[in-house]
Structures are given as C-alpha cells and as structure tokens.
Amino acid sequence: MRLAAEWALWGKQPGTWDADGVLACSAGRLGRDDFGQIITRYVPGNLTGLPQVTVSWFGKGETAHLGLAVHEWSGQRDGMGRDIAVTRYFCVPYARAAEGRVSYEALHGVFADRALPVDGPLAVDVPALDPEAVAGTVGETVMGAAALLLTGAPVCVVNGEGVPLRDRLLFFDAVAALLPYGFRSRLTVATWTEGSVKHRIRLSFARHASREARSISWGRGAEIPPGQEIARDYHDALLNCDRIGALVAAFARETRPLSMSADLPAVLPMMARAGVAPPASRTSGSAPMSAPVPAPSALRSRGRRDRGRGDTGRGDAGRRDAGRGDPGQGEPGRGDPGQRDPGGENRGRREPGREGAGKTADDLLAACADSAERASVLAALRPEELVEAAARGHDPLTLRVVCDELVTRGENRAERAAVGAALRRRGHLVAAVERLHPGDAESQVQRHHDLLTAAYGPVLDRRAMWTVLSSQPRPTPAPLLAALMLMCEPDARGPLMEEVFLGVLGRGGIAPATLDWIRSLLGGRR
C-alpha cells in the first residue's frame, strides 16, 4: 500500500532557552500551527524512557488522518544543559490506510528510521494487515483490553515496563483487531503515558493507571467492572469464540469511521452478525478471567498456535458455556459520523416531546434501557437540549454521556458555535461538572478543559476567555479558572491573572480607588 505522508519535526533548537515548537514541517495541506495543535493535543506526559510512540488521529470525512509520533532524544542540549527530546510526527489519510487495513506496527516500521526534515513529498510503502498473523497474537490480556475499551474509559496496561516497544505496538494491533477497523479513525494509543498527567490517550502502557482509566495487568485477563454489561457480554463472547481469525478478518472489512464513544454499543451486534462467536451471557454472575497467561510476549493464550485448529481457536482453559442469551439486535441509530450536517439543522433529530408528551431530554435519557438506546437518543438531540439535560440531570451516567456527546460534537469546527452558545446560556455547566466529579478538582479541570475545547477550540484568545468569565458568578470556581489558564493564549494569561487577583482583593473589602491604582501598576488597564 503506497501512502503519501505529511510530517513535522517538534522540539527546540540546541543551545537555546526556547520553548518546544515546530522546527520544520512539510509543505502540504497542514501548516505549522496545525501541526503544533495536533502534536500538543496528544502529548502522553513527560517521557523519560525514550524512544516511545504515540498513534493518534485528526479530522473527519475526507480530512480524516492517522498520525504517528516518534518521541526520542536528539543527542543535543538546550541553553540550561538539559537533554533535548524531539518528536518526529507523520500523518497519512485514513481512507488510504483503511484500504490496506494498515497496522500500527507497520506504520512504525516505515517511519521509525525516517530522518526529518526531508525534501519534497514523502511517500512510503506499507504492508497490509494480515488477519491470521494478528489473530495468532490474541490472548486473554488482548481480549480483556478490547473489552475494557467498550466501557468508554481509557485503558492502561500496567506491569509491562519490560515489554519491548515493537511488542507493545503488536499488542495494540491485536486489541484494535478485535474491534471494527473503523475505530482506528478515533483510537489513540501510546507505548507509554504518565498516569499523573492528564492526556487524551485511550490505550497505553504506564507504571500506574490514572483515576479515570481501567487497568489491566500485562500477562493477565481483565476484571470487567460491575454495571458494564456491554463490555462483559463482549468479553464472554471473545472467550467463547473458536474462530478468532475469522472475527479479525470480518472486523478488518468494517472500515467506515466509527466513534470511540457513540458507536461502541454496536460492536457486539456486529460481531454476532459476522457469525463467528456464540451468544454472550447477560447474567451478572460471570466470573472474570484473571489467570496468568504464559507466553514469550504475553500476547498468546495457552496453546493457541499448537492446536492445529486452522483458525487460531481458543483452548479449553477458562471456557464458558456457549449459547447463553442474545447479544442484542441492531446498532445505535447514529448514522455515519462523517455524514453529519455541519450546520446541525438537518440531522433528523427527534423532538424530545414527540415520544412521550412533556418529556425532557434528561427524561428520555434516564428512561433508556441500554447503551445502544442511549446513543440513539443522544444523536437525536440538539446542543441546547444536551446542555439542558446536563444542567437538569443528577444521574452520573447521564451527565457523563451528555458531556462526552458535547465534546464529540465540538470536534467538528462547524458545530462549535452551537455548542458554545448552549454552554454560555447555562454558565458552561459548572454546577453539572461539580455534580459529576464531587470533591475531585482535578477531574473537574479536565472536564472543563474538554467542554471549553468543544465550544471554542483547543486555544482560547482574550475574547473567548472573557466570554467564559462573564458567564460566571464571582468568585469563579477554581477548576474552571485552572482550565482557562491552561488553555489561554500567552497574551490572555496576564489579564486572566489580573482579573482573579483583583477579584480576591475586591471581595476582601479593598476600596475601588485602591483597586484602580493596583490595576495601573499591573499594566493591565482595559
């Protein structure tokens, strides 16, 4: 598969005190600012054990791309004598990569030693994914990680510090192969993340998992959390599947871009329609698989390659009874995420009052029987209805899925204005975020960061900063202020600090004349 790639080199000039930035980039559709936003959006934390690799995405429809970042030491030092880390970033069109079902390991293989900058266009030949070879690496850790992704939370692999980088990429490919290929258009993976740092990585290796992430230990199976019926049913179906190779091949053909939030409930019905797995149990008494998996790379389950079954079928160890219930019928009525009407006017959304007189959006969401029905309702709501549902709701699940849906809408720049207008009318959902994360200021900061990004983009200028502040009573909640400071442009941070500082003085009884004097000293008169 021949792929044309754009590229950027990120780091700092040796011997300087400069901040990190784009040092060079290709002369294609993307410019320096574009590359800067993309690379900083998927920072996995402060990495010390280099090299590491991050695979990410950006864009929708015809602009959808897969990106691969190689983080490594440059061998040079800055003005303070510190080692300089650089990132070589490459991106390819998702549609072309999907034609060949290109794998993460294959992408890394062609870019790992590609020096930057380069003259002229960059084109590479990438081998297509081999479903049978990938299926041969599927073990209980792989199955468990794939199932945990269906909970909607990030998944972190712990106790895998000694796993070679290439084996980590093969592990990611095996996990992704147990999901329709279209999820790769939205899946972010990293060979290492810092659990103490907020990041946007869905699947990674780390020393410790963050509070928001699901954890799975390298070489062991998963413990599916209570209340996660879709993930549990899918896990059961995988453990009972005797034709993993056929499943991987079937999912490899599903290349339509899929959302890592709204489309997850569709995985089990798609698996059932492929006819390669027994029905999964819907009972709550299924025991988690947690026995160690002995294999050189902790990828293969017991005897998978030795049984001579021809389809890499699972052995008898840990097998559960097949044929226990129906995995569910139909997919969420979300439609193709790449085909949304940019203006948001013609999505075929139902009126909340049409299906049950007087029902509000939060009533409809609370009445949903499962995740698939909830995804369908979410897709039918306008941004103002979603915000109202969050503002009125107290159920944590409703709050979480509504906030996630708003963030998904904001990924389309054409929808940000509507999302922003709805959030402003409801004070940017400060009270709802507090209810969703009571007593957890750090989670509130991250939630505000995501919602503000959905409304205004990843960087806030002065106008956007004042717009957010003007929607708040005084004093402005600390988590929202922290999110604003993290997102503001450099020339907006000073006025924000001034506003916060003078606000504290004003509430402390300092006279207006003294405040004006202090304001003039700060040089921040507006």
C-alpha positions as CSV (number, residue, x, y, z in Angstrom):
1,M,0.0,0.0,0.0
2,R,1.5,3.3,-1.2
3,L,0.8,6.2,1.3
4,A,1.6,9.9,0.9
5,A,2.6,11.4,4.3
6,E,2.9,14.9,5.7
7,W,5.3,15.4,8.5
8,A,6.6,17.8,11.2
9,L,9.7,17.9,13.5
10,W,8.9,19.1,17.0
11,G,11.4,20.2,19.7
12,K,13.8,23.1,20.4
13,Q,17.0,24.5,18.9
14,P,20.1,23.3,20.8
15,G,21.9,25.8,23.0
16,T,18.8,28.0,23.3
17,W,16.2,28.8,26.1
18,D,13.4,28.5,23.6
19,A,10.2,26.6,24.3
20,D,9.3,23.5,22.3
21,G,7.7,24.2,18.9
22,V,7.6,23.1,15.3
23,L,11.2,23.2,13.9
24,A,10.3,22.1,10.4
25,C,7.3,20.7,8.5
26,S,6.1,19.5,5.1
27,A,4.7,22.0,2.6
28,G,1.3,20.3,2.3
29,R,-2.2,21.0,3.5
30,L,-1.1,21.4,7.1
31,G,0.9,24.3,8.3
32,R,3.0,24.9,11.4
33,D,0.0,26.0,13.5
34,D,-1.9,22.9,12.5
35,F,1.0,20.6,13.4
36,G,1.5,22.4,16.7
37,Q,-2.1,21.9,17.8
38,I,-2.2,18.2,16.7
39,I,1.1,17.3,18.4
40,T,0.3,19.1,21.7
41,R,-3.2,17.6,21.7
42,Y,-1.8,14.1,22.1
43,V,1.1,14.7,24.5
44,P,1.4,11.5,26.6
45,G,3.1,13.2,29.5
46,N,6.7,13.9,30.5
47,L,8.5,11.0,29.0
48,T,12.0,10.0,30.2
49,G,12.4,6.4,28.9
50,L,12.7,7.2,25.2
51,P,12.1,6.2,22.4
52,Q,8.3,6.0,22.7
53,V,5.5,6.1,20.1
54,T,2.0,7.7,20.1
55,V,-0.6,6.9,17.4
56,S,-3.4,9.4,17.1
57,W,-5.9,10.9,14.6
58,F,-7.4,14.2,13.4
59,G,-10.1,15.3,11.0
60,K,-13.4,13.8,9.8
61,G,-14.6,12.5,6.4
62,E,-12.2,13.2,3.6
63,T,-9.9,15.1,6.0
64,A,-9.5,12.2,8.5
65,H,-5.9,11.2,9.1
66,L,-3.9,8.8,11.2
67,G,-0.8,10.2,12.9
68,L,2.3,8.5,14.3
69,A,4.7,10.4,16.6
70,V,8.1,9.0,17.5
71,H,9.5,10.6,20.7
72,E,13.2,10.3,21.1
73,W,16.4,12.1,22.3
74,S,18.1,14.3,19.9
75,G,21.6,13.9,21.4
76,Q,21.8,17.7,21.9
77,R,21.2,20.0,24.9
78,D,19.4,23.3,25.4
79,G,20.7,26.5,27.0
80,M,20.3,25.1,30.5
81,G,22.3,22.0,29.7
82,R,19.2,19.7,29.6
83,D,18.9,16.9,27.1
84,I,16.5,17.8,24.2
85,A,13.7,15.4,23.3
86,V,12.3,15.7,19.8
87,T,9.2,14.3,18.2
88,R,9.1,13.1,14.6
89,Y,5.4,13.3,13.5
90,F,4.0,11.7,10.4
91,C,0.3,11.5,9.2
92,V,-1.4,9.7,6.4
93,P,-5.0,9.9,5.1
94,Y,-7.2,7.4,7.0
95,A,-9.2,6.4,3.8
96,R,-6.0,5.2,2.1
97,A,-4.7,3.5,5.2
98,A,-8.1,1.7,5.6
99,E,-7.9,0.4,2.1
100,G,-4.9,-1.7,3.1
101,R,-6.0,-2.2,6.7
102,V,-2.6,-0.8,7.7
103,S,-1.5,-1.7,11.2
104,Y,0.2,0.4,13.8
105,E,3.3,-1.7,13.8
106,A,3.6,-1.4,10.0
107,L,3.3,2.4,10.1
108,H,6.0,2.5,12.8
109,G,8.2,0.2,10.7
110,V,8.3,2.6,7.7
111,F,8.7,5.8,9.8
112,A,10.9,4.6,12.7
113,D,14.2,5.4,10.9
114,R,12.9,8.2,8.6
115,A,15.0,11.2,9.3
116,L,13.4,14.7,9.3
117,P,13.4,17.1,7.6
118,V,13.1,15.7,4.1
119,D,13.0,17.5,0.7
120,G,9.8,17.2,-1.4
121,P,6.8,14.9,-0.8
122,L,7.2,11.9,1.4
123,A,5.7,8.6,0.2
124,V,6.1,5.2,1.8
125,D,5.1,1.6,1.0
126,V,3.3,0.0,3.9
127,P,2.3,-3.7,4.1
128,A,-1.3,-4.6,4.6
129,L,-2.6,-6.2,7.8
130,D,-2.5,-10.0,7.9
131,P,-5.6,-11.1,9.9
132,E,-4.4,-14.6,10.6
133,A,-1.0,-13.3,11.9
134,V,-2.7,-10.8,14.2
135,A,-5.1,-13.5,15.4
136,G,-2.2,-15.6,16.4
137,T,-1.2,-13.0,19.0
138,V,-4.6,-12.7,20.6
139,G,-4.6,-13.9,24.3
140,E,-6.6,-13.1,27.4
141,T,-4.8,-9.8,28.0
142,V,-5.6,-8.6,24.5
143,M,-9.3,-9.8,24.9
144,G,-9.5,-8.0,28.3
145,A,-8.1,-4.7,27.0
146,A,-10.5,-4.8,24.0
147,A,-13.5,-5.4,26.3
148,L,-12.4,-2.7,28.7
149,L,-12.4,-0.2,25.8
150,L,-16.1,-0.8,25.5
151,T,-16.6,0.7,28.9
152,G,-15.8,4.1,27.3
153,A,-13.0,4.8,29.7
154,P,-9.2,4.9,28.9
155,V,-7.4,1.6,29.3
156,C,-4.0,1.3,30.9
157,V,-1.7,-1.7,30.8
158,V,0.4,-1.9,33.9
159,N,3.4,-4.2,34.9
160,G,4.6,-4.1,31.3
161,E,7.7,-1.9,31.7
162,G,10.0,-4.6,30.3
163,V,7.9,-5.2,27.2
164,P,9.9,-4.1,24.0
165,L,8.4,-1.2,22.0
166,R,7.6,-3.3,19.0
167,D,5.7,-5.9,21.1
168,R,3.7,-3.0,22.6
169,L,2.7,-2.0,19.1
170,L,1.8,-5.5,18.2
171,F,-0.3,-5.7,21.3
172,F,-2.2,-2.5,20.2
173,D,-2.8,-4.0,16.8
174,A,-4.2,-7.2,18.4
175,V,-6.5,-5.2,20.6
176,A,-7.7,-3.0,17.7
177,A,-8.2,-6.1,15.5
178,L,-10.9,-7.3,18.0
179,L,-12.8,-4.1,17.1
180,P,-14.1,-3.0,13.7
181,Y,-11.2,-1.3,11.8
182,G,-13.2,2.0,11.7
183,F,-12.5,2.6,15.3
184,R,-8.8,3.3,14.4
185,S,-10.1,6.5,12.9
186,R,-10.7,7.7,16.5
187,L,-8.4,5.4,18.7
188,T,-5.3,6.9,20.3
189,V,-2.6,4.6,21.6
190,A,0.8,5.2,23.3
191,T,3.6,2.9,24.2
192,W,4.0,4.9,27.4
193,T,2.0,7.5,29.3
194,E,2.4,9.2,32.7
195,G,-0.5,8.3,34.9
196,S,-0.2,11.5,36.9
197,V,-0.7,13.7,33.8
198,K,-4.0,14.4,32.0
199,H,-3.9,13.1,28.5
200,R,-6.2,12.0,25.6
201,I,-4.8,8.6,25.1
202,R,-7.3,5.7,25.0
203,L,-5.0,2.7,25.3
204,S,-1.5,2.8,26.7
205,F,1.2,1.3,28.9
206,A,2.1,3.1,32.1
207,R,3.5,2.4,35.6
208,H,0.3,3.5,37.2
209,A,-3.2,4.0,35.7
210,S,-4.9,7.3,36.2
211,R,-8.1,7.5,38.3
212,E,-10.2,7.7,35.1
213,A,-8.6,4.7,33.4
214,R,-9.4,1.0,33.5
215,S,-6.4,-1.0,34.5
216,I,-5.2,-4.4,33.2
217,S,-2.0,-6.2,34.2
218,W,0.3,-7.4,31.5
219,G,0.0,-11.2,31.0
220,R,-3.3,-11.4,32.8
221,G,-7.0,-11.2,32.0
222,A,-9.4,-8.4,32.7
223,E,-11.8,-7.8,35.5
224,I,-14.9,-6.2,34.0
225,P,-16.3,-3.6,36.3
226,P,-19.9,-4.1,37.7
227,G,-22.6,-2.5,35.6
228,Q,-20.7,-2.7,32.3
229,E,-23.0,-5.2,30.6
230,I,-21.8,-4.5,27.1
231,A,-18.2,-5.0,28.0
232,R,-19.0,-8.1,30.0
233,D,-21.1,-9.7,27.2
234,Y,-18.4,-8.9,24.7
235,H,-15.7,-10.3,26.9
236,D,-17.7,-13.5,27.3
237,A,-18.2,-13.7,23.5
238,L,-14.5,-13.4,22.9
239,L,-13.6,-16.0,25.5
240,N,-16.0,-18.4,23.8
241,C,-15.0,-17.6,20.2
242,D,-13.4,-20.6,18.4
243,R,-12.7,-18.6,15.2
244,I,-10.7,-15.6,16.2
245,G,-9.0,-15.4,12.8
246,A,-12.4,-15.2,11.1
247,L,-13.5,-12.5,13.5
248,V,-10.4,-10.4,12.9
249,A,-10.9,-10.7,9.1
250,A,-14.6,-9.7,9.4
251,F,-13.8,-6.7,11.6
252,A,-10.9,-5.7,9.2
253,R,-13.5,-5.2,6.5
254,E,-15.5,-2.7,8.6
255,T,-13.5,0.4,7.7
256,R,-16.3,3.1,7.9
257,P,-15.1,5.6,10.5
258,L,-16.6,4.9,14.0
259,S,-16.8,6.9,17.2
260,M,-15.0,5.7,20.3
261,S,-18.0,6.8,22.4
262,A,-21.3,6.6,20.5
263,D,-20.5,3.6,18.3
264,L,-19.1,1.2,21.0
265,P,-22.5,-0.4,21.7
266,A,-22.7,-1.6,18.1
267,V,-19.6,-3.9,18.4
268,L,-21.4,-6.9,19.9
269,P,-24.3,-6.9,17.3
270,M,-21.7,-6.6,14.5
271,M,-19.8,-9.5,16.0
272,A,-23.0,-11.6,16.1
273,R,-23.9,-10.7,12.5
274,A,-20.5,-11.9,11.4
275,G,-21.5,-15.3,12.7
276,V,-18.1,-16.0,14.3
277,A,-19.0,-16.0,18.0
278,P,-21.6,-17.7,20.3
279,P,-24.1,-15.5,22.1
280,A,-22.8,-13.9,25.2
281,S,-24.4,-14.1,28.6
282,R,-26.4,-11.3,30.0
283,T,-26.3,-12.6,33.5
284,S,-24.3,-10.9,36.2
285,G,-22.7,-14.0,37.6
286,S,-19.9,-14.4,35.1
287,A,-16.5,-14.7,36.8
288,P,-13.7,-12.6,35.4
289,M,-10.8,-14.3,33.7
290,S,-7.7,-13.4,35.8
291,A,-5.3,-16.4,35.4
292,P,-1.8,-15.6,34.2
293,V,-1.1,-16.2,30.5
294,P,2.3,-17.7,29.9
295,A,3.7,-16.7,26.6
296,P,7.0,-15.1,25.4
297,S,5.4,-11.7,24.8
298,A,2.4,-12.3,27.0
299,L,0.3,-12.0,23.8
300,R,-0.7,-15.6,23.1
301,S,-3.1,-17.6,25.2
302,R,-2.3,-21.2,26.2
303,G,-1.7,-23.5,23.2
304,R,-3.4,-21.1,20.7
305,R,-0.8,-21.9,18.0
306,D,-0.3,-25.5,18.9
307,R,-3.8,-26.9,18.5
308,G,-3.8,-27.1,14.7
309,R,-7.4,-25.8,14.5
310,G,-6.7,-23.8,11.4
311,D,-8.5,-20.7,12.8
312,T,-6.4,-19.9,15.9
313,G,-9.3,-21.1,18.1
314,R,-9.3,-20.8,21.9
315,G,-8.4,-23.8,24.0
316,D,-10.5,-25.3,26.8
317,A,-8.9,-23.4,29.7
318,G,-11.3,-21.0,31.1
319,R,-14.0,-21.8,28.5
320,R,-17.5,-20.7,29.4
321,D,-20.8,-22.2,28.3
322,A,-21.9,-21.1,24.9
323,G,-25.4,-20.1,23.8
324,R,-26.4,-18.2,26.9
325,G,-28.7,-15.5,25.7
326,D,-28.9,-13.0,22.9
327,P,-26.1,-10.4,22.3
328,G,-28.6,-7.8,21.3
329,Q,-30.0,-6.7,18.0
330,G,-29.4,-3.7,15.9
331,E,-27.0,-0.8,16.0
332,P,-27.5,2.6,17.6
333,G,-29.4,4.9,15.2
334,R,-26.5,7.3,15.0
335,G,-25.7,7.1,11.3
336,D,-22.3,7.7,9.7
337,P,-20.4,10.2,12.0
338,G,-18.7,11.5,8.9
339,Q,-22.0,12.5,7.3
340,R,-23.3,14.9,9.9
341,D,-24.8,18.2,8.6
342,P,-22.2,20.8,9.5
343,G,-24.9,23.4,10.3
344,G,-26.7,21.0,12.6
345,E,-30.1,21.9,11.1
346,N,-30.9,18.7,9.1
347,R,-29.9,15.8,11.3
348,G,-33.3,14.3,11.6
349,R,-33.3,14.8,15.4
350,R,-36.5,13.9,17.1
351,E,-38.2,16.5,19.3
352,P,-38.0,15.4,23.0
353,G,-41.7,15.9,23.4
354,R,-42.7,13.7,20.4
355,E,-42.0,10.4,22.0
356,G,-44.0,10.9,25.3
357,A,-45.7,14.1,25.8
358,G,-43.9,16.6,28.1
359,K,-40.7,14.5,28.3
360,T,-37.5,16.5,28.5
361,A,-34.1,15.3,27.1
362,D,-33.0,14.2,30.6
363,D,-36.2,12.2,31.0
364,L,-35.6,10.4,27.7
365,L,-32.0,9.6,28.6
366,A,-33.0,8.4,32.1
367,A,-35.6,6.1,30.5
368,C,-33.1,4.4,28.1
369,A,-32.8,0.6,28.7
370,D,-29.3,0.2,27.4
371,S,-26.3,2.0,25.9
372,A,-27.5,1.5,22.3
373,E,-30.8,3.2,23.0
374,R,-29.0,6.0,24.9
375,A,-26.6,6.6,21.9
376,S,-29.7,6.8,19.6
377,V,-31.3,9.4,21.9
378,L,-28.1,11.4,22.2
379,A,-27.7,11.6,18.4
380,A,-31.2,13.0,18.1
381,L,-30.7,15.9,20.5
382,R,-29.6,19.4,19.6
383,P,-26.7,21.0,21.5
384,E,-29.1,23.2,23.6
385,E,-31.1,20.1,24.5
386,L,-27.9,18.2,25.5
387,V,-26.8,21.1,27.7
388,E,-30.2,21.4,29.3
389,A,-30.1,17.6,30.0
390,A,-26.8,18.1,31.8
391,A,-27.9,21.2,33.7
392,R,-31.0,19.4,35.0
393,G,-29.6,15.9,35.4
394,H,-28.2,14.4,38.6
395,D,-27.6,10.8,37.4
396,P,-23.8,10.4,36.9
397,L,-24.2,8.2,33.9
398,T,-26.5,10.8,32.1
399,L,-24.1,13.6,33.0
400,R,-21.1,11.7,31.7
401,V,-22.6,10.6,28.4
402,V,-24.1,14.1,27.7
403,C,-20.8,15.8,28.4
404,D,-19.0,13.2,26.2
405,E,-21.5,13.8,23.4
406,L,-20.9,17.6,23.6
407,V,-17.2,17.0,23.3
408,T,-17.8,14.8,20.2
409,R,-19.9,17.5,18.6
410,G,-17.2,20.0,19.2
411,E,-14.7,18.0,17.3
412,N,-16.4,19.4,14.2
413,R,-15.4,23.0,13.9
414,A,-18.7,23.8,12.2
415,E,-20.6,22.7,15.3
416,R,-18.6,24.6,17.9
417,A,-20.6,27.8,17.7
418,A,-23.8,26.0,18.6
419,V,-22.1,24.1,21.4
420,G,-20.6,27.3,22.7
421,A,-23.9,29.2,22.6
422,A,-25.6,26.5,24.5
423,L,-22.9,26.2,27.2
424,R,-22.9,30.0,27.7
425,R,-26.6,30.0,28.4
426,R,-26.0,27.5,31.2
427,G,-22.9,29.0,32.7
428,H,-20.7,26.5,31.0
429,L,-22.2,23.7,33.1
430,V,-20.1,24.5,36.2
431,A,-22.7,23.1,38.6
432,A,-23.2,19.9,36.5
433,V,-19.4,19.3,36.4
434,E,-19.3,19.7,40.2
435,R,-22.1,17.1,40.5
436,L,-20.3,14.7,38.1
437,H,-17.0,14.9,40.0
438,P,-17.8,15.8,43.6
439,G,-14.8,16.7,45.6
440,D,-12.4,15.9,42.7
441,A,-11.0,19.2,41.5
442,E,-8.6,17.6,39.0
443,S,-11.3,15.7,37.2
444,Q,-13.4,18.9,37.1
445,V,-10.4,20.7,35.5
446,Q,-10.2,18.1,32.8
447,R,-13.9,18.1,32.2
448,H,-14.0,21.9,31.8
449,H,-11.0,21.7,29.5
450,D,-12.8,19.2,27.2
451,L,-16.1,21.2,27.2
452,L,-14.3,24.5,26.5
453,T,-12.4,22.9,23.7
454,A,-15.7,21.7,22.2
455,A,-17.0,25.3,22.4
456,Y,-14.0,27.4,21.4
457,G,-11.3,25.1,20.2
458,P,-8.1,24.0,21.9
459,V,-6.7,27.5,22.5
460,L,-8.6,30.4,24.0
461,D,-7.9,34.0,22.9
462,R,-8.8,37.0,25.1
463,R,-12.3,37.3,23.7
464,A,-13.2,33.7,24.5
465,M,-11.6,34.0,27.9
466,W,-13.7,37.0,28.8
467,T,-16.8,35.3,27.4
468,V,-16.3,32.4,29.7
469,L,-15.6,34.6,32.8
470,S,-18.6,36.8,32.1
471,S,-20.9,33.7,32.3
472,Q,-19.8,33.0,35.9
473,P,-20.7,34.5,39.3
474,R,-17.9,35.7,41.5
475,P,-15.8,34.1,42.7
476,T,-15.2,31.9,39.7
477,P,-14.8,28.3,40.6
478,A,-11.2,27.3,40.9
479,P,-11.4,24.2,38.5
480,L,-12.8,26.4,35.7
481,L,-10.1,29.1,36.3
482,A,-7.4,26.4,36.1
483,A,-8.8,25.1,32.8
484,L,-8.9,28.6,31.5
485,M,-5.3,29.2,32.4
486,L,-4.2,26.0,30.8
487,M,-6.0,26.9,27.5
488,C,-5.4,30.6,27.2
489,E,-3.0,32.2,24.6
490,P,0.1,33.7,26.3
491,D,-1.3,37.3,25.9
492,A,-4.5,36.3,27.6
493,R,-2.9,34.8,30.7
494,G,-1.9,38.2,32.2
495,P,-5.4,39.7,32.0
496,L,-6.8,36.5,33.5
497,M,-4.4,36.6,36.4
498,E,-5.2,40.2,36.9
499,E,-8.9,39.5,37.0
500,V,-8.5,36.8,39.5
501,F,-6.1,38.8,41.7
502,L,-8.2,42.0,41.7
503,G,-11.3,39.9,42.3
504,V,-9.8,38.5,45.5
505,L,-8.8,42.0,46.7
506,G,-12.2,43.4,45.8
507,R,-14.0,40.7,47.8
508,G,-11.7,41.4,50.7
509,G,-13.0,44.9,51.0
510,I,-10.3,46.9,49.2
511,A,-11.6,50.3,48.0
512,P,-12.3,50.8,44.3
513,A,-9.7,53.6,44.1
514,T,-7.0,51.4,45.5
515,L,-8.0,48.6,43.1
516,D,-7.7,51.1,40.2
517,W,-4.2,52.1,41.4
518,I,-3.2,48.4,41.6
519,R,-4.6,47.8,38.2
520,S,-2.5,50.6,36.8
521,L,0.6,49.2,38.5
522,L,-0.1,45.8,36.9
523,G,-0.2,47.5,33.5
524,G,-3.5,45.7,32.7
525,R,-5.8,48.6,32.3
526,R,-8.5,47.7,29.9
